Amino acid sequence: MITLFERIGGDEMVDAAVDKFYAIVLADDRIKHFFANTDMNKLRIHQRRFLTYAFGGMPEYLEKNMRDAHNDLVNKRGLTDEHFDAFVEDFTTALHESGVAKNLIAEAKTLVETTRKEILNR
């Protein structure tokens, strides 16, 4: 079975989408404050690894789990569903602007949505 990672264009497309995504996020008044004082190069690396894993491009993800990675954002900085929705919207825009087909964007959004409860510490 061909993975979503392969169908969207592999490393090249994930890299392009992540770079475009963070350009969009850092201009988004709804959520850009969550990224203040963040090492964006390090975050881009983590995001590339996570998306590669989530899209089936590698067998395991060895970074922090989503709950631990976002705990302070939820408990100290007020990360909510509204912010998660903005994140997903920006992610969708980045994939679209990177040339990913609509059906693959829908599949990617579905995968991202599965992380909502863990990211928001529910």
C-alpha positions as CSV (number, residue, x, y, z in Angstrom):
1,M,0.0,0.0,0.0
2,I,1.3,3.4,-0.9
3,T,1.5,5.7,2.1
4,L,0.1,9.3,2.3
5,F,3.7,10.4,2.7
6,E,4.5,8.9,-0.8
7,R,1.3,10.2,-2.4
8,I,1.9,13.8,-1.3
9,G,5.4,13.8,-2.6
10,G,7.7,12.6,0.2
11,D,10.3,14.6,2.0
12,E,10.4,17.3,-0.6
13,M,6.7,18.1,-0.2
14,V,6.7,17.7,3.6
15,D,9.7,20.1,3.8
16,A,8.0,22.7,1.5
17,A,4.6,22.4,3.3
18,V,6.2,22.8,6.8
19,D,8.2,25.9,5.7
20,K,5.0,27.4,4.2
21,F,2.9,26.4,7.2
22,Y,5.1,28.3,9.7
23,A,5.2,31.4,7.5
24,I,1.4,31.4,7.6
25,V,1.3,30.6,11.3
26,L,3.7,33.4,12.2
27,A,1.5,35.8,10.4
28,D,-1.7,34.5,12.0
29,D,-2.8,36.8,14.8
30,R,-5.0,34.0,16.3
31,I,-2.0,31.8,17.1
32,K,1.3,33.4,16.4
33,H,1.8,34.4,20.1
34,F,2.2,30.7,20.9
35,F,5.4,30.7,18.9
36,A,7.0,33.7,20.5
37,N,10.5,32.8,21.9
38,T,10.4,29.5,20.1
39,D,13.4,28.1,18.2
40,M,11.6,27.8,14.8
41,N,14.3,25.8,13.2
42,K,14.1,23.2,15.9
43,L,10.3,23.3,15.7
44,R,10.4,22.8,11.9
45,I,12.6,19.7,12.4
46,H,10.1,18.3,14.9
47,Q,7.1,19.0,12.7
48,R,8.8,17.4,9.6
49,R,9.5,14.3,11.7
50,F,6.0,14.2,13.0
51,L,4.4,14.6,9.6
52,T,6.7,12.1,8.0
53,Y,5.7,9.6,10.7
54,A,2.0,10.5,10.7
55,F,1.8,10.2,6.9
56,G,3.5,6.8,7.0
57,G,7.0,7.8,5.9
58,M,8.7,6.3,9.0
59,P,7.7,3.5,11.4
60,E,8.0,5.3,14.7
61,Y,8.2,8.8,16.2
62,L,10.8,9.1,19.0
63,E,10.1,12.7,20.0
64,K,8.0,13.8,23.1
65,N,4.4,12.6,23.0
66,M,1.9,15.2,21.9
67,R,0.4,15.7,25.4
68,D,3.8,16.4,27.1
69,A,4.9,18.6,24.2
70,H,1.9,20.9,24.5
71,N,1.2,20.7,28.2
72,D,2.5,24.2,29.0
73,L,0.7,25.7,26.1
74,V,-2.6,24.3,27.4
75,N,-2.1,24.8,31.1
76,K,-0.1,28.0,31.2
77,R,-0.9,29.8,27.9
78,G,-4.5,28.8,27.3
79,L,-4.3,26.7,24.1
80,T,-7.9,25.8,23.2
81,D,-10.0,24.2,20.4
82,E,-10.2,27.6,18.7
83,H,-6.4,27.7,18.4
84,F,-6.3,24.1,17.3
85,D,-8.9,25.0,14.6
86,A,-6.7,27.9,13.4
87,F,-3.7,25.6,13.3
88,V,-5.6,23.1,11.1
89,E,-6.8,25.9,8.9
90,D,-3.3,27.2,8.4
91,F,-2.0,23.6,7.8
92,T,-4.7,23.1,5.1
93,T,-3.7,26.4,3.4
94,A,0.0,25.4,3.5
95,L,-0.7,22.1,1.9
96,H,-3.0,23.7,-0.8
97,E,-0.4,26.4,-1.6
98,S,2.3,23.6,-1.8
99,G,0.3,21.9,-4.5
100,V,-1.1,18.9,-2.6
101,A,-4.3,17.5,-4.1
102,K,-7.6,18.2,-2.3
103,N,-8.3,14.6,-1.6
104,L,-4.8,14.2,0.0
105,I,-5.3,17.4,2.0
106,A,-8.6,16.0,3.4
107,E,-6.8,12.8,4.4
108,A,-4.0,14.8,6.1
109,K,-6.5,16.9,8.0
110,T,-8.2,13.7,9.2
111,L,-4.9,12.5,10.6
112,V,-4.1,15.9,12.2
113,E,-7.5,15.9,13.8
114,T,-6.8,12.6,15.6
115,T,-4.2,14.5,17.7
116,R,-6.7,17.1,19.0
117,K,-7.5,15.4,22.3
118,E,-3.9,14.6,23.2
119,I,-2.6,18.0,22.2
120,L,-5.3,19.7,24.2
121,N,-4.7,17.4,27.2
122,R,-8.1,15.8,27.4
